[in-house]
Amino acid sequence: MAADPNENAPDAKYDEIADSKALPPVDFTTFVLSLATSALVSLGEVQGDEGEKPDMPLARQTIDTIAMLQEKTKGNLSGEEERLVNQVLFDLRMKFIERSSGAKK
Protein backbone atom coordinates (compact mmCIF):
# COMPACT_ATOMS: atom_id res chain seq x y z
CA MET A 1 0.00 0.00 0.00
CA ALA A 2 1.43 3.37 -1.01
CA ALA A 3 2.08 5.95 1.68
CA ASP A 4 -0.36 8.84 1.75
CA PRO A 5 1.56 12.00 0.71
CA ASN A 6 -0.65 14.06 3.06
CA GLU A 7 -0.04 11.75 6.03
CA ASN A 8 2.39 14.19 7.68
CA ALA A 9 0.43 17.31 6.71
CA PRO A 10 -1.11 17.82 10.19
CA ASP A 11 2.32 17.48 11.81
CA ALA A 12 3.84 20.01 9.41
CA LYS A 13 0.97 22.48 9.93
CA TYR A 14 1.19 21.99 13.72
CA ASP A 15 4.93 22.68 13.66
CA GLU A 16 4.40 25.73 11.47
CA ILE A 17 1.81 27.21 13.85
CA ALA A 18 3.77 26.26 16.97
CA ASP A 19 6.97 27.78 15.57
CA SER A 20 5.19 31.08 14.86
CA LYS A 21 4.41 31.60 18.58
CA ALA A 22 7.04 33.11 20.86
CA LEU A 23 7.00 30.50 23.62
CA PRO A 24 9.99 28.89 25.29
CA PRO A 25 10.81 25.33 24.29
CA VAL A 26 9.25 22.64 26.44
CA ASP A 27 11.83 21.03 28.65
CA PHE A 28 11.71 19.43 32.09
CA THR A 29 12.01 22.77 33.90
CA THR A 30 9.21 24.48 32.00
CA PHE A 31 7.03 21.38 32.44
CA VAL A 32 7.53 21.34 36.23
CA LEU A 33 6.96 25.10 36.46
CA SER A 34 3.79 24.76 34.39
CA LEU A 35 2.47 22.11 36.78
CA ALA A 36 3.46 24.27 39.75
CA THR A 37 1.58 27.23 38.30
CA SER A 38 -1.51 25.03 37.81
CA ALA A 39 -1.28 23.96 41.45
CA LEU A 40 -0.97 27.58 42.57
CA VAL A 41 -4.07 28.52 40.57
CA SER A 42 -5.94 25.59 42.15
CA LEU A 43 -4.82 26.79 45.59
CA GLY A 44 -6.09 30.29 44.84
CA GLU A 45 -2.55 31.71 45.12
CA VAL A 46 -2.46 32.89 41.50
CA GLN A 47 -5.27 34.69 39.71
CA GLY A 48 -7.33 32.22 37.70
CA ASP A 49 -10.73 32.71 36.14
CA GLU A 50 -12.82 35.44 37.74
CA GLY A 51 -14.73 34.16 40.75
CA GLU A 52 -12.94 30.82 40.73
CA LYS A 53 -12.63 29.27 44.19
CA PRO A 54 -9.68 27.18 45.36
CA ASP A 55 -9.92 23.55 44.28
CA MET A 56 -8.00 21.67 46.96
CA PRO A 57 -8.47 18.17 45.47
CA LEU A 58 -7.14 19.38 42.12
CA ALA A 59 -4.23 21.14 43.83
CA ARG A 60 -3.41 17.94 45.73
CA GLN A 61 -3.54 15.89 42.53
CA THR A 62 -1.20 18.29 40.75
CA ILE A 63 1.25 18.28 43.68
CA ASP A 64 1.09 14.48 43.72
CA THR A 65 1.81 14.46 39.97
CA ILE A 66 4.99 16.47 40.55
CA ALA A 67 5.93 14.06 43.37
CA MET A 68 5.38 11.12 41.01
CA LEU A 69 7.65 12.79 38.43
CA GLN A 70 10.25 13.26 41.15
CA GLU A 71 10.13 9.57 42.00
CA LYS A 72 10.13 8.36 38.39
CA THR A 73 13.02 10.60 37.35
CA LYS A 74 15.20 9.91 40.41
CA GLY A 75 18.81 9.54 39.30
CA ASN A 76 18.09 10.99 35.84
CA LEU A 77 17.91 14.70 36.63
CA SER A 78 20.64 17.30 36.64
CA GLY A 79 21.45 18.84 40.02
CA GLU A 80 19.58 21.99 39.01
CA GLU A 81 16.47 20.04 37.95
CA GLU A 82 16.52 18.02 41.16
CA ARG A 83 16.77 21.18 43.30
CA LEU A 84 13.92 22.74 41.33
CA VAL A 85 11.60 19.76 41.90
CA ASN A 86 12.50 19.60 45.60
CA GLN A 87 11.90 23.33 46.10
CA VAL A 88 8.66 23.37 44.10
CA LEU A 89 7.29 20.43 46.08
CA PHE A 90 8.29 21.98 49.40
CA ASP A 91 6.71 25.33 48.53
CA LEU A 92 3.50 23.81 47.16
CA ARG A 93 3.07 21.47 50.11
CA MET A 94 3.54 24.37 52.54
CA LYS A 95 0.98 26.47 50.66
CA PHE A 96 -1.41 23.50 50.59
CA ILE A 97 -1.09 23.05 54.37
CA GLU A 98 -1.47 26.80 54.92
CA ARG A 99 -4.59 26.96 52.76
CA SER A 100 -6.06 23.79 54.29
CA SER A 101 -5.59 25.05 57.85
CA GLY A 102 -7.38 28.28 57.01
CA ALA A 103 -4.30 30.38 57.77
CA LYS A 104 -4.76 32.26 54.51
CA LYS A 105 -8.19 33.38 53.35
Protein Blocks (a to p, Z undefined) as FASTA:
>chain_A
ZZdfklmmmmmmmmmmmmmpccddddfklmmmmmmmmmmmmnopaccdehiacdfklmmm
mmmmmmmmmmmmgoiacfklmmmmmmmmmmmmmmmmmmmnopaZZ
